Amino acid sequence: MQQLGNTNYGSTMNTQPLNDQLIAGDLLSSVKAGIKATAAALTETATPEVRRTLEQQLQQGLNFHQQLTNFMMQKGWYKPYDVQAMIQGDLQQTQQIHQQLGESMQYHQQFGSSYTQPQYGQTQYIQQQYRQ
Amino acid sequence: MHNSHLAPHEMLDLHELIGMKNVRAAKSAAMMNMVTDPQLRNFLQQEVQTATQHAHQIQSLLSGVTTGGRY
């Protein structure tokens, strides 16, 4: 397997399933989706008041996107000028997340059901009592 | 504001946008408690404020619709 330790992409990744890098990435994709939806709505606008509001919101979204992108580049979470490092980071992140999710799902299958099962049984018992 | 008479397709677009803004405000607020980086927390806070502001702006654009819209 490829050695992944030679890049600091994702170096702040901790063992939390939802860490700072993922939350920043989620925020970035929300902002991008918002910009595109606002721009799409603008191209369908006829009412001046709607146009003014959406133009202003679009500009605010674009400014926020720029700030957030700069921040993520400083953090090393986003490397638009080093595609190889970015793909390597993607692969690393994919491996890490799905390994964590696999372990977590296994835990829920093993221990989650045995914890919830008695409660469910109890509810059924209470329902039976209630029917009688 | 109150002389705005929205076209049906504008209402649909605004409906879509206000839904996005609401989800984003709520989601960013929830995520503020999960992050460790103070700068990222500031970004999330800014996002909560902006999304809330945008939702209110769209709300006032749509507010005439439910009461007939012809002002």
N, CA and C atoms of all chains as a GROMACS GRO file, in nm:
protein
  609
    1MET      N    1   0.084  -0.121   0.000
    1MET     CA    2   0.000   0.000   0.000
    1MET      C    3   0.086   0.125   0.000
    2GLN      N    4   0.032   0.228  -0.049
    2GLN     CA    5   0.104   0.355  -0.062
    2GLN      C    6   0.132   0.416   0.077
    3GLN      N    7   0.251   0.475   0.091
    3GLN     CA    8   0.283   0.541   0.218
    3GLN      C    9   0.215   0.678   0.223
    4LEU      N   10   0.134   0.699   0.323
    4LEU     CA   11   0.055   0.822   0.327
    4LEU      C   12   0.105   0.922   0.430
    5GLY      N   13   0.210   0.889   0.503
    5GLY     CA   14   0.255   0.974   0.612
    5GLY      C   15   0.336   1.095   0.568
    6ASN      N   16   0.369   1.105   0.440
    6ASN     CA   17   0.459   1.211   0.396
    6ASN      C   18   0.387   1.339   0.353
    7THR      N   19   0.259   1.348   0.384
    7THR     CA   20   0.188   1.471   0.353
    7THR      C   21   0.117   1.517   0.478
    8ASN      N   22   0.107   1.648   0.495
    8ASN     CA   23   0.039   1.696   0.615
    8ASN      C   24  -0.109   1.723   0.587
    9TYR      N   25  -0.155   1.678   0.471
    9TYR     CA   26  -0.296   1.691   0.441
    9TYR      C   27  -0.375   1.609   0.542
   10GLY      N   28  -0.460   1.675   0.614
   10GLY     CA   29  -0.539   1.603   0.713
   10GLY      C   30  -0.461   1.570   0.838
   11SER      N   31  -0.352   1.645   0.864
   11SER     CA   32  -0.268   1.612   0.978
   11SER      C   33  -0.339   1.635   1.111
   12THR      N   34  -0.439   1.722   1.112
   12THR     CA   35  -0.509   1.750   1.238
   12THR      C   36  -0.624   1.652   1.261
   13MET      N   37  -0.636   1.553   1.175
   13MET     CA   38  -0.742   1.454   1.193
   13MET      C   39  -0.727   1.383   1.327
   14ASN      N   40  -0.831   1.384   1.405
   14ASN     CA   41  -0.826   1.309   1.530
   14ASN      C   42  -0.914   1.185   1.516
   15THR      N   43  -0.940   1.120   1.626
   15THR     CA   44  -1.018   0.996   1.619
   15THR      C   45  -1.168   1.020   1.618
   16GLN      N   46  -1.210   1.146   1.637
   16GLN     CA   47  -1.352   1.179   1.631
   16GLN      C   48  -1.405   1.152   1.490
   17PRO      N   49  -1.524   1.091   1.481
   17PRO     CA   50  -1.578   1.067   1.348
   17PRO      C   51  -1.608   1.197   1.273
   18LEU      N   52  -1.652   1.298   1.344
   18LEU     CA   53  -1.683   1.425   1.278
   18LEU      C   54  -1.586   1.530   1.332
   19ASN      N   55  -1.474   1.549   1.262
   19ASN     CA   56  -1.370   1.639   1.313
   19ASN      C   57  -1.376   1.775   1.242
   20ASP      N   58  -1.283   1.862   1.280
   20ASP     CA   59  -1.281   1.999   1.227
   20ASP      C   60  -1.270   2.002   1.075
   21GLN      N   61  -1.186   1.914   1.020
   21GLN     CA   62  -1.166   1.917   0.875
   21GLN      C   63  -1.294   1.880   0.801
   22LEU      N   64  -1.365   1.780   0.852
   22LEU     CA   65  -1.489   1.737   0.786
   22LEU      C   66  -1.597   1.844   0.800
   23ILE      N   67  -1.603   1.909   0.916
   23ILE     CA   68  -1.703   2.014   0.938
   23ILE      C   69  -1.674   2.133   0.847
   24ALA      N   70  -1.546   2.168   0.832
   24ALA     CA   71  -1.509   2.276   0.740
   24ALA      C   72  -1.547   2.239   0.597
   25GLY      N   73  -1.524   2.114   0.559
   25GLY     CA   74  -1.560   2.067   0.426
   25GLY      C   75  -1.710   2.070   0.404
   26ASP      N   76  -1.785   2.036   0.508
   26ASP     CA   77  -1.931   2.041   0.500
   26ASP      C   78  -1.980   2.184   0.484
   27LEU      N   79  -1.917   2.274   0.561
   27LEU     CA   80  -1.953   2.416   0.551
   27LEU      C   81  -1.923   2.468   0.411
   28LEU      N   82  -1.807   2.430   0.358
   28LEU     CA   83  -1.769   2.475   0.224
   28LEU      C   84  -1.869   2.426   0.119
   29SER      N   85  -1.908   2.299   0.127
   29SER     CA   86  -2.000   2.250   0.024
   29SER      C   87  -2.139   2.313   0.039
   30SER      N   88  -2.178   2.346   0.164
   30SER     CA   89  -2.305   2.419   0.184
   30SER      C   90  -2.300   2.557   0.119
   31VAL      N   91  -2.187   2.625   0.143
   31VAL     CA   92  -2.172   2.760   0.088
   31VAL      C   93  -2.174   2.757  -0.064
   32LYS      N   94  -2.105   2.659  -0.121
   32LYS     CA   95  -2.103   2.646  -0.267
   32LYS      C   96  -2.242   2.619  -0.322
   33ALA      N   97  -2.314   2.528  -0.257
   33ALA     CA   98  -2.450   2.496  -0.301
   33ALA      C   99  -2.541   2.618  -0.290
   34GLY      N  100  -2.521   2.698  -0.183
   34GLY     CA  101  -2.601   2.818  -0.163
   34GLY      C  102  -2.576   2.921  -0.272
   35ILE      N  103  -2.449   2.940  -0.308
   35ILE     CA  104  -2.412   3.035  -0.413
   35ILE      C  105  -2.478   2.994  -0.545
   36LYS      N  106  -2.471   2.865  -0.578
   36LYS     CA  107  -2.526   2.817  -0.705
   36LYS      C  108  -2.678   2.829  -0.708
   37ALA      N  109  -2.742   2.797  -0.595
   37ALA     CA  110  -2.889   2.806  -0.589
   37ALA      C  111  -2.934   2.952  -0.601
   38THR      N  112  -2.859   3.042  -0.535
   38THR     CA  113  -2.894   3.185  -0.541
   38THR      C  114  -2.875   3.238  -0.683
   39ALA      N  115  -2.763   3.200  -0.747
   39ALA     CA  116  -2.736   3.244  -0.884
   39ALA      C  117  -2.843   3.192  -0.979
   40ALA      N  118  -2.884   3.065  -0.960
   40ALA     CA  119  -2.988   3.006  -1.045
   40ALA      C  120  -3.120   3.081  -1.027
   41ALA      N  121  -3.152   3.115  -0.902
   41ALA     CA  122  -3.276   3.188  -0.876
   41ALA      C  123  -3.271   3.327  -0.939
   42LEU      N  124  -3.153   3.389  -0.934
   42LEU     CA  125  -3.136   3.524  -0.991
   42LEU      C  126  -3.166   3.527  -1.141
   43THR      N  127  -3.130   3.420  -1.209
   43THR     CA  128  -3.152   3.416  -1.354
   43THR      C  129  -3.300   3.399  -1.389
   44GLU      N  130  -3.382   3.372  -1.289
   44GLU     CA  131  -3.526   3.354  -1.311
   44GLU      C  132  -3.608   3.469  -1.255
   45THR      N  133  -3.536   3.570  -1.203
   45THR     CA  134  -3.605   3.677  -1.130
   45THR      C  135  -3.661   3.784  -1.222
   46ALA      N  136  -3.782   3.830  -1.191
   46ALA     CA  137  -3.842   3.942  -1.262
   46ALA      C  138  -3.866   4.060  -1.169
   47THR      N  139  -3.891   4.032  -1.042
   47THR     CA  140  -3.925   4.136  -0.945
   47THR      C  141  -3.799   4.207  -0.895
   48PRO      N  142  -3.793   4.339  -0.906
   48PRO     CA  143  -3.672   4.412  -0.865
   48PRO      C  144  -3.630   4.389  -0.720
   49GLU      N  145  -3.728   4.383  -0.632
   49GLU     CA  146  -3.698   4.363  -0.490
   49GLU      C  147  -3.630   4.227  -0.466
   50VAL      N  148  -3.680   4.125  -0.534
   50VAL     CA  149  -3.621   3.991  -0.523
   50VAL      C  150  -3.478   3.993  -0.578
   51ARG      N  151  -3.460   4.057  -0.692
   51ARG     CA  152  -3.328   4.065  -0.754
   51ARG      C  153  -3.226   4.133  -0.662
   52ARG      N  154  -3.267   4.247  -0.604
   52ARG     CA  155  -3.178   4.320  -0.512
   52ARG      C  156  -3.136   4.232  -0.396
   53THR      N  157  -3.233   4.168  -0.334
   53THR     CA  158  -3.205   4.084  -0.217
   53THR      C  159  -3.110   3.969  -0.254
   54LEU      N  160  -3.139   3.902  -0.365
   54LEU     CA  161  -3.058   3.786  -0.403
   54LEU      C  162  -2.918   3.827  -0.447
   55GLU      N  163  -2.907   3.943  -0.515
   55GLU     CA  164  -2.774   3.992  -0.555
   55GLU      C  165  -2.686   4.014  -0.432
   56GLN      N  166  -2.747   4.074  -0.332
   56GLN     CA  167  -2.676   4.103  -0.207
   56GLN      C  168  -2.636   3.972  -0.138
   57GLN      N  169  -2.729   3.877  -0.134
   57GLN     CA  170  -2.700   3.749  -0.070
   57GLN      C  171  -2.593   3.672  -0.146
   58LEU      N  172  -2.596   3.683  -0.278
   58LEU     CA  173  -2.494   3.616  -0.360
   58LEU      C  174  -2.356   3.673  -0.331
   59GLN      N  175  -2.346   3.806  -0.324
   59GLN     CA  176  -2.218   3.870  -0.296
   59GLN      C  177  -2.165   3.829  -0.158
   60GLN      N  178  -2.255   3.825  -0.060
   60GLN     CA  179  -2.215   3.782   0.075
   60GLN      C  180  -2.166   3.638   0.074
   61GLY      N  181  -2.236   3.553  -0.002
   61GLY     CA  182  -2.194   3.413  -0.013
   61GLY      C  183  -2.058   3.399  -0.076
   62LEU      N  184  -2.033   3.477  -0.181
   62LEU     CA  185  -1.903   3.471  -0.250
   62LEU      C  186  -1.790   3.518  -0.160
   63ASN      N  187  -1.815   3.626  -0.083
   63ASN     CA  188  -1.714   3.674   0.011
   63ASN      C  189  -1.682   3.569   0.116
   64PHE      N  190  -1.789   3.509   0.168
   64PHE     CA  191  -1.771   3.406   0.272
   64PHE      C  192  -1.694   3.287   0.214
   65HIS      N  193  -1.725   3.251   0.090
   65HIS     CA  194  -1.655   3.140   0.026
   65HIS      C  195  -1.506   3.168   0.015
   66GLN      N  196  -1.473   3.293  -0.021
   66GLN     CA  197  -1.331   3.329  -0.034
   66GLN      C  198  -1.259   3.319   0.101
   67GLN      N  199  -1.322   3.374   0.205
   67GLN     CA  200  -1.262   3.368   0.339
   67GLN      C  201  -1.242   3.224   0.384
   68LEU      N  202  -1.346   3.142   0.364
   68LEU     CA  203  -1.340   3.003   0.409
   68LEU      C  204  -1.234   2.924   0.331
   69THR      N  205  -1.226   2.950   0.201
   69THR     CA  206  -1.127   2.881   0.118
   69THR      C  207  -0.985   2.916   0.163
   70ASN      N  208  -0.960   3.046   0.188
   70ASN     CA  209  -0.829   3.089   0.238
   70ASN      C  210  -0.794   3.019   0.369
   71PHE      N  211  -0.891   3.015   0.458
   71PHE     CA  212  -0.871   2.950   0.588
   71PHE      C  213  -0.836   2.802   0.571
   72MET      N  214  -0.910   2.734   0.485
   72MET     CA  215  -0.887   2.591   0.466
   72MET      C  216  -0.753   2.564   0.398
   73MET      N  217  -0.709   2.659   0.313
   73MET     CA  218  -0.577   2.645   0.251
   73MET      C  219  -0.467   2.663   0.355
   74GLN      N  220  -0.486   2.759   0.445
   74GLN     CA  221  -0.389   2.780   0.554
   74GLN      C  222  -0.377   2.655   0.640
   75LYS      N  223  -0.491   2.592   0.664
   75LYS     CA  224  -0.495   2.473   0.748
   75LYS      C  225  -0.437   2.349   0.678
   76GLY      N  226  -0.423   2.358   0.545
   76GLY     CA  227  -0.378   2.242   0.470
   76GLY      C  228  -0.490   2.145   0.439
   77TRP      N  229  -0.614   2.190   0.457
   77TRP     CA  230  -0.730   2.104   0.431
   77TRP      C  231  -0.774   2.111   0.285
   78TYR      N  232  -0.725   2.212   0.216
   78TYR     CA  233  -0.766   2.235   0.078
   78TYR      C  234  -0.644   2.282   0.001
   79LYS      N  235  -0.602   2.203  -0.100
   79LYS     CA  236  -0.480   2.235  -0.174
   79LYS      C  237  -0.508   2.241  -0.324
   80PRO      N  238  -0.566   2.352  -0.369
   80PRO     CA  239  -0.605   2.360  -0.511
   80PRO      C  240  -0.486   2.361  -0.606
   81TYR      N  241  -0.367   2.395  -0.557
   81TYR     CA  242  -0.252   2.402  -0.647
   81TYR      C  243  -0.165   2.277  -0.640
   82ASP      N  244  -0.207   2.180  -0.561
   82ASP     CA  245  -0.132   2.054  -0.552
   82ASP      C  246  -0.231   1.939  -0.559
   83VAL      N  247  -0.267   1.907  -0.682
   83VAL     CA  248  -0.375   1.810  -0.704
   83VAL      C  249  -0.338   1.672  -0.649
   84GLN      N  250  -0.208   1.636  -0.666
   84GLN     CA  251  -0.165   1.505  -0.620
   84GLN      C  252  -0.185   1.490  -0.468
   85ALA      N  253  -0.145   1.595  -0.395
   85ALA     CA  254  -0.161   1.592  -0.249
   85ALA      C  255  -0.308   1.586  -0.211
   86MET      N  256  -0.390   1.656  -0.290
   86MET     CA  257  -0.533   1.661  -0.258
   86MET      C  258  -0.597   1.523  -0.278
   87ILE      N  259  -0.562   1.457  -0.388
   87ILE     CA  260  -0.617   1.322  -0.414
   87ILE      C  261  -0.566   1.226  -0.308
   88GLN      N  262  -0.439   1.240  -0.272
   88GLN     CA  263  -0.383   1.155  -0.168
   88GLN      C  264  -0.459   1.174  -0.036
   89GLY      N  265  -0.488   1.300  -0.007
   89GLY     CA  266  -0.567   1.331   0.113
   89GLY      C  267  -0.706   1.273   0.106
   90ASP      N  268  -0.768   1.280  -0.013
   90ASP     CA  269  -0.901   1.221  -0.033
   90ASP      C  270  -0.899   1.072  -0.001
   91LEU      N  271  -0.797   1.005  -0.055
   91LEU     CA  272  -0.788   0.860  -0.036
   91LEU      C  273  -0.766   0.826   0.111
   92GLN      N  274  -0.678   0.906   0.176
   92GLN     CA  275  -0.649   0.885   0.318
   92GLN      C  276  -0.775   0.904   0.402
   93GLN      N  277  -0.846   1.012   0.371
   93GLN     CA  278  -0.968   1.044   0.444
   93GLN      C  279  -1.073   0.935   0.424
   94THR      N  280  -1.086   0.888   0.300
   94THR     CA  281  -1.183   0.784   0.269
   94THR      C  282  -1.155   0.657   0.349
   95GLN      N  283  -1.027   0.619   0.350
   95GLN     CA  284  -0.988   0.498   0.423
   95GLN      C  285  -1.018   0.513   0.572
   96GLN      N  286  -0.977   0.628   0.627
   96GLN     CA  287  -0.990   0.654   0.770
   96GLN      C  288  -1.137   0.654   0.813
   97ILE      N  289  -1.219   0.728   0.740
   97ILE     CA  290  -1.360   0.742   0.777
   97ILE      C  291  -1.433   0.609   0.770
   98HIS      N  292  -1.410   0.535   0.663
   98HIS     CA  293  -1.486   0.411   0.647
   98HIS      C  294  -1.439   0.302   0.741
   99GLN      N  295  -1.311   0.312   0.782
   99GLN     CA  296  -1.263   0.220   0.885
   99GLN      C  297  -1.332   0.251   1.017
  100GLN      N  298  -1.335   0.380   1.051
  100GLN     CA  299  -1.401   0.422   1.176
  100GLN      C  300  -1.549   0.386   1.174
  101LEU      N  301  -1.613   0.410   1.061
  101LEU     CA  302  -1.756   0.380   1.051
  101LEU      C  303  -1.782   0.231   1.062
  102GLY      N  304  -1.694   0.153   1.001
  102GLY     CA  305  -1.706   0.008   1.009
  102GLY      C  306  -1.700  -0.041   1.152
  103GLU      N  307  -1.601   0.011   1.228
  103GLU     CA  308  -1.587  -0.027   1.368
  103GLU      C  309  -1.709   0.016   1.448
  104SER      N  310  -1.753   0.138   1.420
  104SER     CA  311  -1.865   0.193   1.496
  104SER      C  312  -1.994   0.114   1.467
  105MET      N  313  -2.013   0.077   1.339
  105MET     CA  314  -2.134   0.002   1.304
  105MET      C  315  -2.131  -0.137   1.366
  106GLN      N  316  -2.009  -0.195   1.368
  106GLN     CA  317  -1.993  -0.327   1.430
  106GLN      C  318  -2.029  -0.320   1.578
  107TYR      N  319  -1.985  -0.212   1.643
  107TYR     CA  320  -2.014  -0.193   1.785
  107TYR      C  321  -2.164  -0.185   1.807
  108HIS      N  322  -2.231  -0.110   1.722
  108HIS     CA  323  -2.376  -0.095   1.738
  108HIS      C  324  -2.449  -0.227   1.716
  109GLN      N  325  -2.397  -0.306   1.620
  109GLN     CA  326  -2.460  -0.435   1.594
  109GLN      C  327  -2.443  -0.529   1.712
  110GLN      N  328  -2.321  -0.522   1.774
  110GLN     CA  329  -2.292  -0.614   1.885
  110GLN      C  330  -2.360  -0.570   2.014
  111PHE      N  331  -2.340  -0.440   2.049
  111PHE     CA  332  -2.384  -0.394   2.180
  111PHE      C  333  -2.511  -0.311   2.174
  112GLY      N  334  -2.532  -0.247   2.061
  112GLY     CA  335  -2.650  -0.160   2.050
  112GLY      C  336  -2.778  -0.238   2.066
  113SER      N  337  -2.787  -0.353   2.000
  113SER     CA  338  -2.912  -0.428   2.001
  113SER      C  339  -2.939  -0.489   2.138
  114SER      N  340  -2.832  -0.538   2.206
  114SER     CA  341  -2.854  -0.602   2.335
  114SER      C  342  -2.896  -0.499   2.439
  115TYR      N  343  -2.862  -0.373   2.414
  115TYR     CA  344  -2.903  -0.269   2.508
  115TYR      C  345  -3.048  -0.228   2.485
  116THR      N  346  -3.088  -0.219   2.357
  116THR     CA  347  -3.224  -0.171   2.329
  116THR      C  348  -3.327  -0.283   2.339
  117GLN      N  349  -3.281  -0.407   2.324
  117GLN     CA  350  -3.375  -0.519   2.321
  117GLN      C  351  -3.461  -0.531   2.448
  118PRO      N  352  -3.403  -0.525   2.570
  118PRO     CA  353  -3.485  -0.540   2.690
  118PRO      C  354  -3.591  -0.431   2.701
  119GLN      N  355  -3.555  -0.308   2.658
  119GLN     CA  356  -3.652  -0.198   2.665
  119GLN      C  357  -3.771  -0.226   2.576
  120TYR      N  358  -3.742  -0.279   2.459
  120TYR     CA  359  -3.848  -0.310   2.365
  120TYR      C  360  -3.938  -0.418   2.422
  121GLY      N  361  -3.873  -0.520   2.485
  121GLY     CA  362  -3.947  -0.629   2.547
  121GLY      C  363  -4.037  -0.577   2.657
  122GLN      N  364  -3.982  -0.482   2.734
  122GLN     CA  365  -4.057  -0.425   2.845
  122GLN      C  366  -4.180  -0.350   2.794
  123THR      N  367  -4.158  -0.276   2.684
  123THR     CA  368  -4.269  -0.201   2.626
  123THR      C  369  -4.381  -0.296   2.584
  124GLN      N  370  -4.338  -0.406   2.522
  124GLN     CA  371  -4.438  -0.506   2.480
  124GLN      C  372  -4.512  -0.561   2.601
  125TYR      N  373  -4.436  -0.585   2.710
  125TYR     CA  374  -4.496  -0.639   2.833
  125TYR      C  375  -4.599  -0.541   2.889
  126ILE      N  376  -4.560  -0.413   2.890
  126ILE     CA  377  -4.652  -0.310   2.939
  126ILE      C  378  -4.777  -0.301   2.852
  127GLN      N  379  -4.754  -0.311   2.720
  127GLN     CA  380  -4.868  -0.308   2.628
  127GLN      C  381  -4.962  -0.425   2.653
  128GLN      N  382  -4.903  -0.544   2.683
  128GLN     CA  383  -4.985  -0.662   2.711
  128GLN      C  384  -5.066  -0.642   2.839
  129GLN      N  385  -4.998  -0.586   2.940
  129GLN     CA  386  -5.066  -0.558   3.068
  129GLN      C  387  -5.184  -0.463   3.045
  130TYR      N  388  -5.157  -0.364   2.961
  130TYR     CA  389  -5.258  -0.261   2.936
  130TYR      C  390  -5.380  -0.320   2.866
  131ARG      N  391  -5.353  -0.416   2.775
  131ARG     CA  392  -5.464  -0.476   2.700
  131ARG      C  393  -5.554  -0.560   2.792
  132GLN      N  394  -5.492  -0.621   2.898
  132GLN     CA  395  -5.570  -0.708   2.988
  132GLN      C  396  -5.649  -0.632   3.093
  133MET      N  397  -4.147   4.724  -0.045
  133MET     CA  398  -4.158   4.580  -0.018
  133MET      C  399  -4.299   4.530  -0.044
  134HIS      N  400  -4.398   4.602   0.008
  134HIS     CA  401  -4.534   4.548   0.002
  134HIS      C  402  -4.600   4.566  -0.134
  135ASN      N  403  -4.535   4.639  -0.225
  135ASN     CA  404  -4.592   4.643  -0.359
  135ASN      C  405  -4.535   4.531  -0.447
  136SER      N  406  -4.453   4.442  -0.386
  136SER     CA  407  -4.397   4.332  -0.463
  136SER      C  408  -4.501   4.225  -0.486
  137HIS      N  409  -4.517   4.192  -0.610
  137HIS     CA  410  -4.612   4.089  -0.649
  137HIS      C  411  -4.532   3.980  -0.717
  138LEU      N  412  -4.512   3.870  -0.646
  138LEU     CA  413  -4.417   3.769  -0.695
  138LEU      C  414  -4.478   3.681  -0.802
  139ALA      N  415  -4.394   3.645  -0.899
  139ALA     CA  416  -4.435   3.546  -0.998
  139ALA      C  417  -4.430   3.407  -0.935
  140PRO      N  418  -4.512   3.313  -0.983
  140PRO     CA  419  -4.515   3.179  -0.921
  140PRO      C  420  -4.378   3.112  -0.917
  141HIS      N  421  -4.300   3.125  -1.024
  141HIS     CA  422  -4.169   3.059  -1.025
  141HIS      C  423  -4.072   3.125  -0.928
  142GLU      N  424  -4.095   3.255  -0.900
  142GLU     CA  425  -4.011   3.322  -0.800
  142GLU      C  426  -4.040   3.266  -0.660
  143MET      N  427  -4.167   3.240  -0.635
  143MET     CA  428  -4.204   3.181  -0.506
  143MET      C  429  -4.138   3.046  -0.487
  144LEU      N  430  -4.135   2.965  -0.594
  144LEU     CA  431  -4.073   2.833  -0.585
  144LEU      C  432  -3.925   2.845  -0.554
  145ASP      N  433  -3.855   2.936  -0.625
  145ASP     CA  434  -3.713   2.955  -0.600
  145ASP      C  435  -3.688   3.004  -0.457
  146LEU      N  436  -3.769   3.098  -0.413
  146LEU     CA  437  -3.752   3.152  -0.278
  146LEU      C  438  -3.784   3.046  -0.173
  147HIS      N  439  -3.882   2.963  -0.202
  147HIS     CA  440  -3.916   2.851  -0.114
  147HIS      C  441  -3.795   2.758  -0.097
  148GLU      N  442  -3.730   2.729  -0.207
  148GLU     CA  443  -3.612   2.643  -0.205
  148GLU      C  444  -3.499   2.708  -0.125
  149LEU      N  445  -3.476   2.836  -0.150
  149LEU     CA  446  -3.366   2.907  -0.084
  149LEU      C  447  -3.389   2.920   0.066
  150ILE      N  448  -3.511   2.952   0.106
  150ILE     CA  449  -3.535   2.973   0.250
  150ILE      C  450  -3.519   2.842   0.325
  151GLY      N  451  -3.554   2.731   0.261
  151GLY     CA  452  -3.533   2.600   0.321
  151GLY      C  453  -3.386   2.572   0.344
  152MET      N  454  -3.304   2.602   0.243
  152MET     CA  455  -3.159   2.585   0.255
  152MET      C  456  -3.102   2.670   0.368
  153LYS      N  457  -3.145   2.796   0.373
  153LYS     CA  458  -3.093   2.888   0.475
  153LYS      C  459  -3.128   2.840   0.614
  154ASN      N  460  -3.250   2.791   0.631
  154ASN     CA  461  -3.294   2.743   0.762
  154ASN      C  462  -3.212   2.623   0.807
  155VAL      N  463  -3.194   2.528   0.717
  155VAL     CA  464  -3.115   2.409   0.750
  155VAL      C  465  -2.972   2.448   0.784
  156ARG      N  466  -2.916   2.541   0.704
  156ARG     CA  467  -2.777   2.580   0.726
  156ARG      C  468  -2.758   2.651   0.859
  157ALA      N  469  -2.853   2.736   0.896
  157ALA     CA  470  -2.842   2.806   1.025
  157ALA      C  471  -2.846   2.704   1.139
  158ALA      N  472  -2.942   2.612   1.134
  158ALA     CA  473  -2.958   2.514   1.241
  158ALA      C  474  -2.838   2.419   1.248
  159LYS      N  475  -2.792   2.377   1.130
  159LYS     CA  476  -2.681   2.282   1.124
  159LYS      C  477  -2.551   2.344   1.174
  160SER      N  478  -2.524   2.468   1.130
  160SER     CA  479  -2.401   2.534   1.173
  160SER      C  480  -2.403   2.560   1.322
  161ALA      N  481  -2.520   2.594   1.376
  161ALA     CA  482  -2.531   2.616   1.521
  161ALA      C  483  -2.500   2.487   1.596
  162ALA      N  484  -2.552   2.375   1.546
  162ALA     CA  485  -2.526   2.246   1.612
  162ALA      C  486  -2.379   2.209   1.603
  163MET      N  487  -2.316   2.241   1.489
  163MET     CA  488  -2.177   2.202   1.469
  163MET      C  489  -2.080   2.290   1.547
  164MET      N  490  -2.125   2.408   1.591
  164MET     CA  491  -2.038   2.495   1.671
  164MET      C  492  -1.990   2.425   1.797
  165ASN      N  493  -2.073   2.335   1.850
  165ASN     CA  494  -2.035   2.263   1.973
  165ASN      C  495  -1.940   2.147   1.946
  166MET      N  496  -1.919   2.114   1.820
  166MET     CA  497  -1.837   1.995   1.788
  166MET      C  498  -1.695   2.030   1.749
  167VAL      N  499  -1.668   2.157   1.713
  167VAL     CA  500  -1.535   2.190   1.661
  167VAL      C  501  -1.440   2.232   1.772
  168THR      N  502  -1.310   2.215   1.747
  168THR     CA  503  -1.208   2.255   1.843
  168THR      C  504  -1.138   2.383   1.801
  169ASP      N  505  -1.126   2.407   1.671
  169ASP     CA  506  -1.055   2.525   1.621
  169ASP      C  507  -1.140   2.651   1.639
  170PRO      N  508  -1.088   2.752   1.712
  170PRO     CA  509  -1.167   2.874   1.736
  170PRO      C  510  -1.200   2.952   1.609
  171GLN      N  511  -1.110   2.949   1.511
  171GLN     CA  512  -1.136   3.020   1.384
  171GLN      C  513  -1.252   2.954   1.309
  172LEU      N  514  -1.253   2.822   1.309
  172LEU     CA  515  -1.360   2.749   1.242
  172LEU      C  516  -1.494   2.775   1.313
  173ARG      N  517  -1.487   2.787   1.446
  173ARG     CA  518  -1.608   2.819   1.522
  173ARG      C  519  -1.661   2.956   1.482
  174ASN      N  520  -1.568   3.050   1.460
  174ASN     CA  521  -1.609   3.183   1.412
  174ASN      C  522  -1.678   3.176   1.276
  175PHE      N  523  -1.624   3.093   1.188
  175PHE     CA  524  -1.685   3.077   1.056
  175PHE      C  525  -1.827   3.022   1.070
  176LEU      N  526  -1.843   2.924   1.158
  176LEU     CA  527  -1.976   2.865   1.178
  176LEU      C  528  -2.073   2.968   1.237
  177GLN      N  529  -2.020   3.048   1.330
  177GLN     CA  530  -2.103   3.153   1.391
  177GLN      C  531  -2.147   3.255   1.288
  178GLN      N  532  -2.051   3.294   1.204
  178GLN     CA  533  -2.080   3.388   1.095
  178GLN      C  534  -2.187   3.330   1.002
  179GLU      N  535  -2.175   3.200   0.977
  179GLU     CA  536  -2.269   3.132   0.890
  179GLU      C  537  -2.411   3.130   0.951
  180VAL      N  538  -2.418   3.107   1.081
  180VAL     CA  539  -2.548   3.109   1.151
  180VAL      C  540  -2.613   3.246   1.135
  181GLN      N  541  -2.532   3.351   1.157
  181GLN     CA  542  -2.584   3.488   1.149
  181GLN      C  543  -2.628   3.523   1.008
  182THR      N  544  -2.542   3.492   0.910
  182THR     CA  545  -2.574   3.526   0.771
  182THR      C  546  -2.696   3.448   0.722
  183ALA      N  547  -2.700   3.318   0.749
  183ALA     CA  548  -2.812   3.235   0.703
  183ALA      C  549  -2.943   3.283   0.767
  184THR      N  550  -2.936   3.322   0.894
  184THR     CA  551  -3.055   3.372   0.964
  184THR      C  552  -3.103   3.502   0.900
  185GLN      N  553  -3.006   3.591   0.874
  185GLN     CA  554  -3.038   3.719   0.810
  185GLN      C  555  -3.101   3.697   0.673
  186HIS      N  556  -3.041   3.607   0.594
  186HIS     CA  557  -3.094   3.579   0.460
  186HIS      C  558  -3.234   3.518   0.467
  187ALA      N  559  -3.254   3.428   0.563
  187ALA     CA  560  -3.386   3.365   0.579
  187ALA      C  561  -3.492   3.471   0.610
  188HIS      N  562  -3.455   3.567   0.696
  188HIS     CA  563  -3.551   3.673   0.731
  188HIS      C  564  -3.582   3.763   0.612
  189GLN      N  565  -3.478   3.790   0.531
  189GLN     CA  566  -3.500   3.871   0.411
  189GLN      C  567  -3.596   3.802   0.315
  190ILE      N  568  -3.574   3.672   0.295
  190ILE     CA  569  -3.662   3.596   0.205
  190ILE      C  570  -3.802   3.585   0.264
  191GLN      N  571  -3.804   3.572   0.397
  191GLN     CA  572  -3.933   3.565   0.467
  191GLN      C  573  -4.018   3.690   0.438
  192SER      N  574  -3.953   3.806   0.442
  192SER     CA  575  -4.031   3.928   0.418
  192SER      C  576  -4.071   3.940   0.270
  193LEU      N  577  -3.990   3.882   0.180
  193LEU     CA  578  -4.031   3.881   0.039
  193LEU      C  579  -4.154   3.792   0.019
  194LEU      N  580  -4.157   3.680   0.094
  194LEU     CA  581  -4.266   3.584   0.079
  194LEU      C  582  -4.388   3.618   0.163
  195SER      N  583  -4.373   3.713   0.256
  195SER     CA  584  -4.478   3.733   0.357
  195SER      C  585  -4.611   3.777   0.296
  196GLY      N  586  -4.605   3.847   0.182
  196GLY     CA  587  -4.729   3.889   0.120
  196GLY      C  588  -4.805   3.774   0.055
  197VAL      N  589  -4.734   3.664   0.027
  197VAL     CA  590  -4.794   3.555  -0.051
  197VAL      C  591  -4.908   3.488   0.023
  198THR      N  592  -4.888   3.461   0.153
  198THR     CA  593  -4.988   3.386   0.228
  198THR      C  594  -5.112   3.470   0.258
  199THR      N  595  -5.099   3.603   0.251
  199THR     CA  596  -5.215   3.687   0.280
  199THR      C  597  -5.277   3.743   0.152
  200GLY      N  598  -5.249   3.676   0.041
  200GLY     CA  599  -5.310   3.718  -0.084
  200GLY      C  600  -5.211   3.779  -0.180
  201GLY      N  601  -5.111   3.850  -0.130
  201GLY     CA  602  -5.001   3.897  -0.211
  201GLY      C  603  -5.026   4.023  -0.290
  202ARG      N  604  -5.150   4.069  -0.300
  202ARG     CA  605  -5.176   4.185  -0.385
  202ARG      C  606  -5.183   4.312  -0.300
  203TYR      N  607  -5.067   4.366  -0.272
  203TYR     CA  608  -5.065   4.491  -0.196
  203TYR      C  609  -5.013   4.601  -0.286
   0.00000   0.00000   0.00000
